[in-house]
Amino acid sequence: MQKKWVALICSTCILASAAFVVPQQSFVNAARLTNDIIMPTSIPETQVNVECERSSAPVAKFAVDKETYHIGETITYTNLSYDPDSESVFLSWTGKQEAFFEAGTHEVSLVATDKNGNVSEAYTKEIKVTDRVMFTEFEYGVYFAKAGSFIKASDSIFNSQLLQIPESAYKTTYDTTRKLLVSDSPENIRTSGILYEDHINGKVRLYANHVNKSGGNIQLAILATNNGSAPVTLVTNNVGEALPSQNAMLLGSEAAIDFLLHDEITEEFVVQPGETIIYRQFPTLFPEYGINAIVDVEATGQLQMTFAADTEASTNMLSLSKLAYEGHVRGTFEASAIHRELNMSKMGTKKLQRLVIGDGIADSFVNGYDVQRNVATKLSGNYGVVYDITIHNPHNMAVLLMARGGTFKGAFKVNGQFVRVPISGVLAPMDGFVSLGQTSKKDKKLTIEFIPPAGSSFPLQLVFYPLDNRIDQMK
């Protein structure tokens, strides 16, 4: 019987022509490709002996756009690495920086690794930097950082003079059309009881921030009671919530983001005369877990709203004792939003300016009344209040945020786009800035929406940093 040689070729190995011999007659479905080479559609497994060669190592290469750079000048790196087997590669850089801030020669190396673990030889270039300064390290961060990026406070002179920067002139109005009920004391729930209770009528924001310290599971609920003679409709307008967590800063940040999303909600309750309903019941809180909730409602008549905690949520919570005040914020406050307008052209577009948030002096705390203690109170930190800031004629500037009172984790809505502060983790006090973005002389205004997140500390400093003509040269 005459025998033919058959060669099979794949992308990573060759089924060597001498590795096996197959009788032509054994292939029922076969196609003749040449006079002597046949590609079968099926091969009996017992007649095939395949040996693949090990894949090749990738090759690392890169190029830069110039021979010599100045201090603070952006370097453009172009990756030229490849893999002989056409596999994807993972790149590992050493010494790579967007810009260098010391004169001299700096080595940058690149190593490539393919999916099989084959590693290339290191490819190294020397980056030469002159002593001419285009940007200091701090300036580079201000001019080039994307929104949400952290900028190290490396300019000691700027840092020391931060509080001497003049404060921006602005006009403030308080939105008193929606009152604010805050239940945050006792913040740590150690026993069942009523946390806070007051009456509402019309538009109201309900704010709850509590941690389970009871040692067992508890349930937190908001009850609505109609003590009147006519039905009252209770409509939910907006909700910001986070699932229970042991991380207080995460709770506050995510609830604030959820609220600022302004997702459409269609939720309505009718409370009959003499009736009590569980308006909102939160997930069971395990020991050491907390909850943060921000809820906008509107009632067509008077309702008694009760924040309560017990081992099981029910209307029987109304009979629980009222828990004592323990120092955190609690009460009914006269405003739930602060509108602030700034006009940069009136202050001078080339001057550093700052805006303070949450210090109780430059930014006053909202006044309120704690009906359970029968005392006037202030909303320290303005938690639960939405800040709506409009900056007219911003020109070329960067907007920077620094935490001053303690660690911070939250988000700002800048021109309708969310900016997490910081992108991950927390922002340590006076450690550096987070960029909220930049404006240009073409922009007529900049809008910032923000709600102080529970768990974070205040005050904050918003710094408006003017950008000189170097910004135009970058475009």
C-alpha positions as CSV (number, residue, x, y, z in Angstrom):
1,M,0.0,0.0,0.0
2,Q,1.4,3.4,-1.1
3,K,2.0,5.9,1.8
4,K,1.8,9.7,1.6
5,W,3.4,12.3,3.9
6,V,1.0,14.7,5.6
7,A,1.9,18.1,7.2
8,L,-0.3,20.0,9.6
9,I,0.6,23.5,10.5
10,C,-0.8,25.6,13.5
11,S,0.1,29.0,14.9
12,T,2.4,27.9,17.7
13,C,3.8,24.6,16.5
14,I,4.3,22.3,13.4
15,L,3.0,18.8,13.4
16,A,6.2,17.6,11.9
17,S,5.9,15.8,8.5
18,A,8.2,13.1,9.8
19,A,6.3,12.6,13.0
20,F,3.6,10.4,11.7
21,V,2.7,8.5,8.6
22,V,-0.9,7.9,7.6
23,P,-2.3,5.7,4.8
24,Q,-4.2,7.8,2.3
25,Q,-7.0,5.2,2.2
26,S,-7.7,5.7,5.9
27,F,-9.3,9.1,5.3
28,V,-12.9,8.9,4.2
29,N,-13.4,12.7,4.1
30,A,-10.3,14.2,2.6
31,A,-9.4,17.0,0.1
32,R,-6.4,16.9,-2.1
33,L,-4.5,20.2,-1.8
34,T,-1.5,19.4,-3.9
35,N,-0.3,16.4,-5.7
36,D,1.4,14.9,-2.6
37,I,-0.1,16.9,0.4
38,I,-3.4,16.1,1.9
39,M,-5.2,18.0,4.8
40,P,-7.5,15.5,6.5
41,T,-10.7,16.6,8.2
42,S,-10.2,13.9,10.9
43,I,-7.2,11.9,12.1
44,P,-7.4,8.8,14.1
45,E,-5.9,9.8,17.5
46,T,-3.9,6.6,17.8
47,Q,-2.0,7.4,14.6
48,V,-0.9,10.9,15.6
49,N,2.2,11.9,17.6
50,V,2.5,15.7,18.0
51,E,5.4,17.5,19.7
52,C,5.1,21.3,20.0
53,E,8.0,23.5,20.5
54,R,8.1,25.9,23.5
55,S,6.9,29.5,22.7
56,S,9.4,32.3,22.2
57,A,10.1,35.1,24.7
58,P,8.7,38.5,23.8
59,V,10.8,41.5,22.9
60,A,10.6,44.8,24.9
61,K,11.2,48.1,23.2
62,F,10.0,51.7,23.6
63,A,10.8,55.1,22.2
64,V,10.5,58.7,23.6
65,D,9.7,61.8,21.6
66,K,12.8,63.8,22.4
67,E,16.5,63.5,23.1
68,T,16.5,66.0,26.0
69,Y,13.9,67.3,28.3
70,H,13.5,70.2,30.8
71,I,12.4,69.8,34.4
72,G,8.6,69.3,34.5
73,E,8.3,68.6,30.7
74,T,6.0,65.8,29.7
75,I,7.6,62.8,28.2
76,T,5.8,60.8,25.6
77,Y,6.6,57.1,25.7
78,T,5.7,54.8,22.7
79,N,5.6,51.1,23.4
80,L,7.2,49.1,20.6
81,S,7.3,45.7,22.3
82,Y,6.1,42.6,20.5
83,D,5.8,38.9,20.8
84,P,7.0,36.5,18.0
85,D,4.1,34.2,18.8
86,S,1.5,37.0,18.5
87,E,0.6,36.7,22.1
88,S,-0.5,39.5,24.4
89,V,2.2,40.8,26.7
90,F,2.3,42.4,30.2
91,L,4.6,45.4,30.5
92,S,6.6,46.2,33.6
93,W,8.3,49.6,33.8
94,T,11.1,50.7,36.1
95,G,11.9,54.4,36.6
96,K,9.2,55.7,34.3
97,Q,7.7,59.1,35.1
98,E,5.5,61.4,33.1
99,A,8.1,64.1,33.8
100,F,11.2,64.4,35.9
101,F,11.8,67.1,38.5
102,E,15.6,66.8,38.9
103,A,18.2,67.6,36.3
104,G,20.5,64.8,35.2
105,T,20.3,61.4,33.6
106,H,17.4,59.1,34.5
107,E,17.2,55.4,33.5
108,V,13.9,54.0,32.4
109,S,13.6,50.2,31.7
110,L,10.9,48.0,30.2
111,V,10.4,44.3,30.6
112,A,7.7,42.3,28.7
113,T,6.1,39.0,29.8
114,D,3.8,36.8,27.7
115,K,0.9,34.7,28.9
116,N,3.1,31.7,29.2
117,G,5.5,33.4,31.6
118,N,8.3,34.0,29.1
119,V,10.2,37.1,30.0
120,S,12.0,39.5,27.7
121,E,15.4,41.0,28.3
122,A,15.2,44.4,29.9
123,Y,15.2,47.4,27.4
124,T,16.7,50.5,29.0
125,K,16.9,54.2,27.8
126,E,18.6,57.1,29.5
127,I,16.5,60.2,29.8
128,K,18.5,63.4,29.9
129,V,17.0,66.4,31.8
130,T,18.4,69.9,31.8
131,D,18.2,72.3,34.7
132,R,15.7,74.6,33.0
133,V,12.3,74.5,34.9
134,M,9.1,74.3,32.9
135,F,6.9,73.2,35.9
136,T,7.7,72.4,39.5
137,E,6.4,69.1,40.7
138,F,3.4,70.8,42.4
139,E,2.7,73.0,39.4
140,Y,2.8,69.9,37.1
141,G,0.1,68.2,39.2
142,V,-2.1,71.3,39.1
143,Y,-1.8,71.8,35.3
144,F,-1.9,68.2,34.2
145,A,-3.8,66.2,36.8
146,K,-7.1,64.7,35.6
147,A,-10.2,65.1,37.8
148,G,-10.0,62.9,40.8
149,S,-6.2,62.7,40.7
150,F,-4.2,63.3,43.9
151,I,-1.6,66.1,44.0
152,K,1.0,65.8,46.7
153,A,1.4,69.0,48.8
154,S,5.1,69.2,47.8
155,D,5.2,73.1,47.7
156,S,6.0,74.0,51.3
157,I,5.6,77.7,50.7
158,F,2.2,77.3,49.1
159,N,1.1,75.0,52.0
160,S,2.2,77.4,54.7
161,Q,0.4,80.3,53.1
162,L,-2.8,78.3,52.3
163,L,-4.9,79.9,55.0
164,Q,-3.7,83.3,54.0
165,I,-5.2,82.9,50.5
166,P,-8.1,85.4,50.3
167,E,-11.6,83.9,50.5
168,S,-13.8,84.3,47.5
169,A,-16.7,86.7,47.8
170,Y,-20.0,84.9,47.3
171,K,-23.8,85.2,47.7
172,T,-25.5,82.6,49.8
173,T,-29.1,81.7,49.9
174,Y,-30.7,78.9,52.1
175,D,-33.5,76.7,50.7
176,T,-36.0,76.7,53.5
177,T,-38.8,75.1,51.4
178,R,-37.7,71.7,52.5
179,K,-36.8,71.1,56.2
180,L,-34.4,68.6,57.5
181,L,-34.9,66.0,60.2
182,V,-31.6,64.5,61.4
183,S,-31.4,61.3,63.6
184,D,-27.7,60.8,64.6
185,S,-27.8,60.8,68.4
186,P,-27.4,58.4,69.9
187,E,-25.3,57.5,66.9
188,N,-24.3,54.2,68.6
189,I,-27.4,52.2,69.3
190,R,-26.9,50.2,72.5
191,T,-30.6,49.4,73.3
192,S,-34.0,49.5,71.7
193,G,-35.8,52.9,71.7
194,I,-36.9,55.9,69.8
195,L,-34.0,57.8,68.3
196,Y,-35.8,60.9,67.1
197,E,-39.3,62.0,66.5
198,D,-41.0,65.1,65.1
199,H,-43.9,66.2,62.9
200,I,-43.7,67.1,59.2
201,N,-46.0,68.8,56.7
202,G,-44.9,69.4,53.1
203,K,-41.4,68.9,51.8
204,V,-38.9,67.3,54.2
205,R,-35.5,65.5,54.1
206,L,-35.1,62.6,56.5
207,Y,-31.5,61.8,57.5
208,A,-30.4,58.8,59.6
209,N,-26.9,57.8,60.6
210,H,-26.5,55.0,63.2
211,V,-24.3,52.1,64.2
212,N,-25.4,48.9,66.0
213,K,-23.5,48.7,69.3
214,S,-26.1,46.5,71.1
215,G,-24.3,43.2,70.8
216,G,-27.1,41.6,68.9
217,N,-29.0,42.1,65.6
218,I,-31.3,45.1,65.4
219,Q,-33.7,46.7,62.9
220,L,-34.0,50.4,62.2
221,A,-37.2,51.8,60.8
222,I,-38.9,55.1,60.1
223,L,-42.6,55.2,61.1
224,A,-45.3,57.6,59.9
225,T,-48.3,58.3,62.1
226,N,-51.4,60.2,61.1
227,N,-52.9,61.8,64.2
228,G,-55.3,63.9,62.2
229,S,-58.8,63.4,60.8
230,A,-58.1,63.2,57.1
231,P,-55.9,60.8,55.0
232,V,-52.4,62.0,54.3
233,T,-50.4,61.0,51.2
234,L,-46.6,60.6,51.7
235,V,-44.6,60.7,48.5
236,T,-40.9,59.7,48.2
237,N,-38.9,62.2,46.0
238,N,-35.3,61.0,46.3
239,V,-33.3,58.3,48.2
240,G,-29.7,57.9,49.0
241,E,-28.7,54.7,50.8
242,A,-25.8,52.3,51.2
243,L,-26.0,48.7,52.3
244,P,-25.0,48.2,56.0
245,S,-21.2,48.2,56.5
246,Q,-18.6,48.5,59.3
247,N,-16.9,51.2,57.3
248,A,-18.4,54.5,58.4
249,M,-16.7,56.6,55.7
250,L,-17.8,54.1,52.9
251,L,-21.4,54.3,54.2
252,G,-21.4,58.1,54.1
253,S,-19.7,58.4,50.7
254,E,-21.9,55.9,48.9
255,A,-25.2,57.2,50.4
256,A,-24.3,60.7,49.3
257,I,-23.4,59.5,45.8
258,D,-26.7,57.5,45.6
259,F,-28.6,60.6,46.6
260,L,-26.9,62.9,44.1
261,L,-27.8,60.5,41.3
262,H,-31.3,61.8,41.5
263,D,-32.7,58.5,40.2
264,E,-36.4,58.7,39.4
265,I,-38.6,57.2,42.2
266,T,-42.3,56.5,42.1
267,E,-43.3,55.6,45.7
268,E,-46.4,56.8,47.5
269,F,-48.2,55.9,50.7
270,V,-51.6,56.9,52.0
271,V,-51.8,57.1,55.8
272,Q,-55.3,56.9,57.2
273,P,-56.4,58.8,60.2
274,G,-55.2,57.1,63.4
275,E,-52.9,54.8,61.4
276,T,-49.2,54.2,61.8
277,I,-47.2,52.6,59.0
278,I,-43.6,51.5,58.6
279,Y,-42.6,54.0,56.0
280,R,-39.0,52.7,55.6
281,Q,-37.4,49.6,57.1
282,F,-33.6,49.2,56.7
283,P,-31.8,45.9,56.3
284,T,-31.0,44.1,59.6
285,L,-28.0,45.6,61.3
286,F,-25.5,43.0,62.6
287,P,-23.3,44.0,65.6
288,E,-20.9,46.8,64.7
289,Y,-22.6,47.5,61.3
290,G,-24.0,50.9,60.5
291,I,-26.5,52.5,58.2
292,N,-26.7,56.0,56.5
293,A,-29.8,57.1,54.7
294,I,-30.9,60.4,53.0
295,V,-34.6,60.5,52.0
296,D,-36.6,63.3,50.5
297,V,-40.4,63.1,51.1
298,E,-43.4,65.3,50.7
299,A,-46.6,65.0,52.8
300,T,-50.0,66.4,51.9
301,G,-50.7,66.9,55.6
302,Q,-49.2,66.6,59.1
303,L,-47.5,63.3,60.0
304,Q,-45.5,62.2,63.0
305,M,-42.2,60.7,61.8
306,T,-40.4,58.4,64.2
307,F,-36.9,57.0,63.9
308,A,-36.7,53.9,66.0
309,A,-34.6,50.7,66.6
310,D,-35.6,47.4,68.0
311,T,-34.9,43.7,67.6
312,E,-37.8,43.6,65.1
313,A,-39.4,46.4,63.2
314,S,-43.1,46.9,63.9
315,T,-45.6,49.7,64.7
316,N,-45.1,48.7,68.3
317,M,-41.9,50.7,68.2
318,L,-44.0,53.8,69.0
319,S,-44.3,52.5,72.6
320,L,-40.5,52.4,73.1
321,S,-38.7,54.9,75.3
322,K,-37.0,57.9,73.8
323,L,-33.2,57.5,73.9
324,A,-31.0,60.1,75.5
325,Y,-28.9,62.6,73.5
326,E,-25.2,61.6,73.3
327,G,-23.5,64.5,71.6
328,H,-23.9,63.9,67.9
329,V,-26.2,65.9,65.7
330,R,-30.0,65.6,66.2
331,G,-32.9,67.8,65.5
332,T,-35.2,69.5,62.9
333,F,-33.4,72.1,60.8
334,E,-34.7,75.0,58.8
335,A,-32.9,74.4,55.5
336,S,-31.8,71.4,53.5
337,A,-29.8,73.1,50.7
338,I,-27.3,76.0,50.4
339,H,-27.0,77.9,47.2
340,R,-23.7,79.7,46.7
341,E,-22.8,82.0,43.8
342,L,-19.3,83.3,43.0
343,N,-18.1,85.6,40.3
344,M,-14.4,85.2,39.7
345,S,-14.1,88.2,37.4
346,K,-15.0,90.5,40.3
347,M,-12.2,89.1,42.5
348,G,-9.6,89.0,39.7
349,T,-9.1,85.9,37.5
350,K,-5.3,85.8,38.2
351,K,-5.6,85.7,42.0
352,L,-5.5,82.6,44.2
353,Q,-8.8,82.3,46.0
354,R,-10.4,79.7,48.3
355,L,-13.8,78.7,49.6
356,V,-14.3,77.1,53.0
357,I,-16.9,74.3,53.5
358,G,-18.1,73.2,56.9
359,D,-16.1,75.2,59.4
360,G,-19.1,76.9,61.1
361,I,-17.5,80.3,60.7
362,A,-17.1,81.3,57.1
363,D,-19.6,78.6,56.3
364,S,-22.3,78.8,58.9
365,F,-24.0,75.7,60.3
366,V,-27.8,75.6,59.7
367,N,-30.0,76.4,62.7
368,G,-32.4,73.9,64.1
369,Y,-34.4,72.7,67.2
370,D,-34.2,69.4,69.0
371,V,-37.8,68.7,70.0
372,Q,-36.9,65.8,72.3
373,R,-34.6,68.0,74.4
374,N,-36.6,71.3,73.7
375,V,-33.4,73.2,72.9
376,A,-32.1,75.1,69.9
377,T,-29.2,73.4,68.1
378,K,-26.9,73.8,65.1
379,L,-26.2,71.3,62.3
380,S,-22.5,70.8,62.9
381,G,-20.8,69.8,59.7
382,N,-24.1,70.5,57.7
383,Y,-24.6,66.8,57.2
384,G,-27.6,66.1,55.1
385,V,-27.5,69.6,53.4
386,V,-26.9,69.8,49.6
387,Y,-24.4,72.5,48.5
388,D,-25.2,73.9,45.1
389,I,-22.2,76.1,44.1
390,T,-22.1,78.1,40.8
391,I,-18.9,79.9,39.8
392,H,-19.4,82.5,37.1
393,N,-16.7,83.5,34.6
394,P,-14.1,81.0,36.0
395,H,-11.5,81.6,33.1
396,N,-8.4,79.4,33.2
397,M,-8.2,77.8,36.6
398,A,-7.9,74.5,38.4
399,V,-10.2,73.6,41.2
400,L,-8.4,71.8,44.1
401,L,-9.7,70.3,47.2
402,M,-7.8,69.8,50.5
403,A,-9.1,68.1,53.7
404,R,-8.3,70.2,56.8
405,G,-10.4,68.8,59.7
406,G,-9.6,65.1,59.3
407,T,-9.8,62.3,56.8
408,F,-12.3,62.6,54.0
409,K,-14.0,60.3,51.5
410,G,-16.8,61.6,49.3
411,A,-17.8,62.8,45.8
412,F,-18.5,66.0,44.0
413,K,-20.7,66.5,41.0
414,V,-18.8,68.9,38.8
415,N,-20.8,70.1,35.8
416,G,-23.0,67.1,36.2
417,Q,-20.1,64.6,36.3
418,F,-19.1,62.7,39.4
419,V,-15.6,63.1,40.8
420,R,-14.7,60.7,43.6
421,V,-12.5,62.3,46.3
422,P,-10.2,60.5,46.3
423,I,-10.5,57.9,43.5
424,S,-9.8,55.2,46.1
425,G,-9.1,55.1,49.8
426,V,-9.3,58.3,51.9
427,L,-7.9,61.8,51.7
428,A,-5.7,62.5,54.7
429,P,-5.8,66.0,56.2
430,M,-3.3,68.5,54.8
431,D,-1.5,65.7,52.9
432,G,-2.3,67.0,49.5
433,F,-5.0,68.1,47.0
434,V,-7.5,66.3,44.8
435,S,-8.2,68.0,41.4
436,L,-11.9,68.5,40.8
437,G,-11.1,69.6,37.2
438,Q,-10.2,72.7,35.2
439,T,-12.0,75.5,33.4
440,S,-11.0,77.7,30.5
441,K,-11.7,81.3,29.5
442,K,-14.4,79.9,27.2
443,D,-16.4,78.6,30.1
444,K,-19.2,80.9,31.3
445,K,-19.8,79.0,34.6
446,L,-18.8,76.0,36.6
447,T,-21.3,74.1,38.8
448,I,-20.5,71.9,41.8
449,E,-23.0,69.8,43.7
450,F,-22.0,68.2,47.0
451,I,-23.4,66.8,50.2
452,P,-21.2,66.3,53.3
453,P,-20.7,62.5,53.7
454,A,-21.3,60.9,57.1
455,G,-18.1,59.6,58.6
456,S,-15.9,62.4,57.1
457,S,-14.4,65.3,58.9
458,F,-14.6,69.0,58.1
459,P,-13.7,71.7,57.2
460,L,-12.6,71.4,53.5
461,Q,-10.8,74.0,51.5
462,L,-11.7,74.5,47.9
463,V,-8.8,76.3,46.2
464,F,-9.2,78.2,42.9
465,Y,-5.8,78.1,41.3
466,P,-5.3,80.5,38.2
467,L,-3.5,78.9,35.3
468,D,-1.1,81.2,33.3
469,N,-0.4,81.2,29.6
470,R,1.5,77.9,29.9
471,I,-2.0,76.3,29.7
472,D,-2.5,77.7,26.2
473,Q,0.9,76.4,25.1
474,M,-0.2,72.9,26.2
475,K,-3.2,72.8,23.8
